[in-house]
């Protein structure tokens, strides 16, 4: 999504699945915890994690586009050098299809089951 590289491979998904399937307890925002989960992986696997977070965030109508871009943008130092969010994908962050309401406070749990 964010590059032409082979990011969404079975190998990368297998590498990432146990990490995203494990709950991170303790303090911090969802994105701080996601950063901790992704940090130990190779850059391309971290990119996959950021792209999955993008897809999860895309449908959320309660959060404005600027906040979505800020939260996702804070993870881009984890991805391979030169990878950025394409303009067309950034533009469609405005809006969403569902109001997550109180469920947004348990984002980590819903993300784990993606």
C-alpha positions as CSV (number, residue, x, y, z in Angstrom):
1,X,0.0,0.0,0.0
2,X,2.7,2.5,1.0
3,X,5.3,1.2,-1.4
4,X,5.8,-1.2,-4.3
5,X,7.7,-3.6,-2.1
6,X,6.4,-7.1,-1.3
7,X,5.0,-6.2,2.2
8,X,1.9,-8.3,2.4
9,X,3.5,-11.8,2.2
10,X,2.6,-14.9,4.1
11,X,6.0,-14.9,5.7
12,X,5.6,-11.3,7.0
13,X,2.1,-12.0,8.2
14,X,3.2,-15.1,10.0
15,X,6.0,-13.1,11.7
16,X,3.7,-10.3,12.7
17,X,0.7,-12.3,13.8
18,X,1.9,-13.5,17.3
19,X,3.0,-10.0,18.0
20,X,-0.3,-8.3,17.2
21,X,-2.2,-11.2,18.8
22,X,-0.5,-10.5,22.2
23,X,-2.1,-7.9,24.4
24,X,0.2,-5.2,25.8
25,X,-0.8,-4.2,29.2
26,X,0.2,-1.1,31.1
27,X,0.2,2.6,30.4
28,X,0.4,4.3,27.1
29,X,-1.8,5.0,24.1
30,X,-2.7,2.5,21.5
31,X,0.0,3.9,19.2
32,X,2.7,3.9,21.8
33,X,1.9,0.2,22.5
34,X,1.8,-0.6,18.8
35,X,5.3,1.0,18.5
36,X,6.6,-1.2,21.2
37,X,5.1,-4.3,19.6
38,X,6.6,-3.5,16.2
39,X,10.0,-2.3,17.3
40,X,11.7,-5.7,17.4
41,X,10.8,-6.6,13.8
42,X,12.6,-5.9,10.5
43,X,11.5,-2.7,8.8
44,X,9.3,-4.4,6.2
45,X,7.4,-6.3,8.9
46,X,7.0,-3.0,10.8
47,X,5.6,-1.5,7.6
48,X,3.1,-4.2,7.4
49,X,2.0,-3.5,11.0
50,X,1.6,0.2,10.2
51,X,-0.4,-0.6,7.0
52,X,-2.7,-2.9,9.1
53,X,-3.1,0.0,11.6
54,X,-4.0,2.3,8.7
55,X,-6.7,-0.1,7.4
56,X,-8.1,-0.5,10.9
57,X,-8.2,3.3,11.4
58,X,-9.7,3.9,7.9
59,X,-13.2,3.0,9.0
60,X,-13.3,5.0,12.2
61,X,-15.6,8.0,11.7
62,X,-15.1,9.4,15.2
63,X,-11.5,10.5,14.8
64,X,-10.7,13.4,12.4
65,X,-8.3,13.0,9.5
66,X,-5.6,15.3,11.1
67,X,-5.5,13.1,14.3
68,X,-5.4,9.9,12.2
69,X,-2.5,11.4,10.1
70,X,-0.6,12.5,13.3
71,X,-1.0,9.1,15.0
72,X,0.0,7.1,12.0
73,X,2.7,9.5,11.0
74,X,4.4,9.0,14.3
75,X,5.0,5.4,13.3
76,X,6.7,6.1,10.0
77,X,10.2,6.2,11.5
78,X,9.7,2.4,12.0
79,X,9.2,1.7,8.3
80,X,11.9,1.3,5.6
81,X,13.7,4.6,4.7
82,X,11.8,6.5,2.0
83,X,8.4,4.9,2.7
84,X,5.6,7.4,3.2
85,X,1.9,7.4,3.1
86,X,0.8,8.1,-0.4
87,X,-1.3,11.3,-0.8
88,X,-4.4,9.5,-2.1
89,X,-4.4,7.2,1.0
90,X,-3.9,10.2,3.3
91,X,-6.8,12.0,1.7
92,X,-9.3,9.2,2.3
93,X,-8.6,9.2,6.1
94,X,-11.2,12.0,6.4
95,X,-14.4,10.3,7.3
96,X,-15.1,6.7,7.9
97,X,-18.0,4.2,7.8
98,X,-18.7,3.6,11.5
99,X,-18.8,5.4,14.9
100,X,-16.6,3.4,17.2
101,X,-17.8,5.4,20.3
102,X,-16.7,3.7,23.5
103,X,-15.2,0.8,21.6
104,X,-12.3,3.0,20.6
105,X,-11.0,2.7,24.1
106,X,-10.3,-1.0,23.5
107,X,-8.7,-0.5,20.1
108,X,-5.8,-2.8,21.1
109,X,-8.2,-5.7,21.4
110,X,-9.9,-5.2,18.1
111,X,-6.6,-4.6,16.4
112,X,-5.3,-7.9,17.7
113,X,-8.0,-9.8,15.9
114,X,-7.4,-8.2,12.4
